[in-house]
Amino acid sequence: MYLVYQPEGSDEPRRFLYQPTKLMSVEREKLEKLTGRNFSAFTQDVVMGSSLCRRALLFIFLKREHPTTRFEDVDFAWDELRLEHSKAELAVIRAEAAEHAPADQRDAVLAQLDKDIAEAYEEPGGKALPPIAG
């Protein structure tokens, strides 16, 4: 999964590979402190669209590149930050949908997923990891 940041006026989005299980303990603890959520709840809330959690996650990624970045300095319009599935993740979702989508919706769901897969960013290594830390 990717956290994609594209401030207004920028030509290209910045894409940060988001793998919750690969975040370092210091980063996880900082996310918990900033959001008041344990890490498992944080990962769920990122996926569910929590603005505070997504802001905290963006802060962690920006701080990696610019260590003097402060949380207070991270601000974005809602349409400037989004989560995107990787091709590998979408392939897993498609396989599940092929088995479990209602028969009357299956063709439409699979067609949309095929379109999404064709347009998705190709990650190095191509391995799908869960977006939620359990």
TORMI-969198 format. One record per residue (C-alpha): residue in three letters; x, y, z. Coordinates in steps of 0.02 Angstrom, whole numbers, padded with zeros to 5 digits, always signed. Layout:
N
ALAXYZ
...
REM end
This chain:
134
MET+00000+00000+00000
TYR+00060+00176-00035
LEU+00030+00341+00051
VAL+00025+00462-00095
TYR+00055+00646-00064
GLN+00031+00775-00201
PRO+00019+00953-00138
GLU-00072+01075-00250
GLY+00043+01139-00386
SER+00161+00990-00386
ASP+00187+00898-00549
GLU+00216+00724-00480
PRO+00150+00640-00323
ARG+00267+00579-00187
ARG+00234+00395-00156
PHE+00283+00319+00012
LEU+00278+00130+00029
TYR+00168+00097+00181
GLN+00201-00072+00262
PRO+00146-00061+00444
THR+00246-00212+00497
LYS+00405-00133+00427
LEU+00395+00029+00528
MET+00529+00041+00662
SER+00481+00036+00847
VAL+00527+00219+00873
GLU+00413+00266+00728
ARG+00270+00157+00791
GLU+00284+00230+00965
LYS+00286+00407+00894
LEU+00128+00367+00795
GLU+00044+00302+00953
LYS+00095+00458+01049
LEU+00036+00577+00912
THR-00132+00493+00886
GLY-00174+00421+01057
ARG-00208+00251+00976
ASN-00116+00087+00997
PHE-00026+00035+00839
SER-00153-00096+00787
ALA-00295+00031+00801
PHE-00188+00160+00711
THR-00163+00047+00560
GLN-00350+00013+00549
ASP-00390+00199+00564
VAL-00267+00244+00426
VAL-00360+00127+00308
MET-00529+00190+00369
GLY-00481+00370+00329
SER-00433+00451+00494
SER-00361+00621+00451
LEU-00256+00627+00611
CYS-00183+00454+00578
ARG-00143+00494+00397
ARG-00063+00659+00449
ALA+00043+00570+00579
LEU+00096+00440+00449
LEU+00142+00575+00324
PHE+00242+00660+00461
ILE+00342+00500+00492
PHE+00383+00481+00307
LEU+00430+00665+00286
LYS+00536+00660+00444
ARG+00638+00517+00372
GLU+00693+00634+00232
HIS+00695+00796+00331
PRO+00737+00759+00515
THR+00694+00935+00573
THR+00512+00920+00514
ARG+00389+00954+00654
PHE+00216+00878+00665
GLU+00141+01052+00676
ASP+00216+01090+00505
VAL+00126+00947+00418
ASP-00035+01010+00341
PHE-00126+00957+00185
ALA-00292+00973+00095
TRP-00393+00812+00099
ASP-00374+00786-00089
GLU-00184+00801-00078
LEU-00160+00639+00019
ARG-00227+00466-00019
LEU-00194+00281+00002
GLU-00169+00172-00150
HIS-00159-00016-00163
SER-00012-00092-00254
LYS-00035-00209-00402
ALA+00004-00358-00291
GLU-00125-00306-00161
LEU-00257-00279-00294
ALA-00220-00451-00365
VAL-00255-00527-00194
ILE-00416-00426-00179
ARG-00467-00484-00354
ALA-00438-00666-00311
GLU-00548-00647-00156
ALA-00682-00557-00256
ALA-00681-00693-00389
GLU-00726-00818-00254
HIS-00839-00717-00141
ALA-00923-00575-00237
PRO-01110-00600-00264
ALA-01140-00683-00432
ASP-01246-00538-00498
GLN-01104-00413-00459
ARG-00951-00520-00492
ASP-00919-00471-00674
ALA-00931-00284-00636
VAL-00821-00300-00481
LEU-00689-00400-00573
ALA-00690-00281-00722
GLN-00662-00132-00605
LEU-00522-00224-00515
ASP-00440-00268-00681
LYS-00443-00084-00727
ASP-00372-00036-00556
ILE-00234-00166-00573
ALA-00186-00100-00745
GLU-00170+00077-00674
ALA-00090+00033-00507
TYR+00089+00073-00462
GLU+00209-00074-00478
GLU+00304-00096-00317
PRO+00480-00166-00306
GLY+00474-00350-00258
GLY+00288-00364-00294
LYS+00242-00442-00127
ALA+00075-00399-00047
LEU+00082-00367+00140
PRO-00070-00336+00250
PRO-00114-00151+00275
ILE-00163-00183+00455
ALA-00046-00239+00594
GLY-00127-00371+00701
REM end
